[in-house]
């Protein structure tokens, strides 16, 4: 007697399908995060170019050593603030990526069987 095909997948196939969908969802979430991060860092590179261009313009307009020193002092303070913001952004992005990975691992990421 032949067994009749059923419309519902076997539990094993259903489990594999859920794992694949979960993995694809995680990959999409990571790619979206990478894309957002890339856009933010590209904007940051542009701001760095603008920063140094403004610095060159400011130095070209100085007339004395105290003016040069004042321009450098101002720019160094701004650059240190930019570096601190970069560090915070990098930390936030790493945390976001790790949370995505941790969430996917805790939601039934496929594991190797022994």
C-alpha positions in Angstrom: 0.0 0.0 0.0 1.4 3.4 -1.0 1.4 6.2 1.5 -0.6 9.2 0.7 1.5 12.5 0.3 0.6 15.1 2.8 0.4 18.9 2.4 2.2 19.6 5.6 6.0 19.2 5.8 7.5 16.7 8.1 8.6 18.1 11.5 12.3 17.7 10.4 11.8 19.8 7.3 9.7 22.3 9.1 12.5 22.7 11.7 15.2 23.1 9.0 13.0 25.6 7.2 12.6 27.7 10.4 16.4 27.6 10.9 17.1 28.7 7.4 14.5 31.5 7.7 16.1 32.6 11.0 19.5 32.6 9.5 18.4 34.6 6.5 16.6 37.1 8.7 19.8 37.5 10.8 21.9 38.0 7.6 19.4 40.6 6.4 19.5 42.4 9.7 23.3 42.4 9.7 23.5 43.6 6.1 21.1 46.5 6.9 23.2 47.4 9.9 26.4 47.2 7.8 24.8 49.4 5.2 23.7 52.0 7.8 27.2 51.9 9.4 28.9 52.4 6.0 26.7 55.4 5.2 27.6 57.0 8.6 31.3 56.4 8.2 31.3 57.8 4.7 29.6 60.9 6.1 32.3 61.0 8.8 35.1 60.8 6.2 33.5 63.7 4.4 33.4 65.7 7.6 37.1 65.0 8.1 37.9 66.3 4.7 35.8 69.4 5.4 37.5 69.8 8.7 41.1 69.9 7.3 40.0 72.1 4.3 38.6 74.6 6.8 41.8 74.4 8.8 43.9 75.2 5.7 41.7 78.2 4.8 41.9 79.5 8.4 45.7 79.1 8.4 46.0 80.9 5.1 44.2 83.9 6.7 46.4 84.2 9.8 48.7 87.1 10.1 50.7 86.2 13.2 52.1 83.3 15.3 49.5 83.8 18.0 46.8 83.6 15.3 48.3 80.3 14.0 48.6 78.9 17.6 45.0 79.9 18.3 43.8 78.2 15.1 45.6 75.0 16.0 44.4 75.0 19.5 40.8 75.4 18.4 41.1 72.7 15.8 42.8 70.3 18.1 39.9 70.6 20.6 37.4 70.0 17.8 39.4 67.0 16.5 39.5 65.5 19.9 35.8 65.8 20.2 35.4 64.2 16.8 37.6 61.3 17.9 35.5 60.8 21.0 32.3 60.7 18.9 34.0 58.2 16.5 34.8 56.0 19.5 31.2 56.1 20.8 29.8 55.4 17.3 32.2 52.4 16.9 31.3 51.0 20.3 27.5 51.4 19.6 27.9 49.7 16.2 29.9 46.8 17.6 27.3 46.4 20.4 24.5 46.4 17.8 26.2 43.7 15.7 26.9 41.5 18.8 23.3 41.8 19.9 22.1 40.7 16.5 24.4 37.7 16.6 23.5 36.8 20.2 19.8 37.1 19.5 20.1 34.8 16.5 22.1 32.3 18.4 19.6 32.2 21.3 16.7 31.8 18.8 17.7 28.4 17.6 20.7 28.9 15.4 21.6 25.5 13.9 24.2 23.7 16.0 26.6 20.9 14.9 25.5 17.5 16.2 28.0 15.1 17.7 
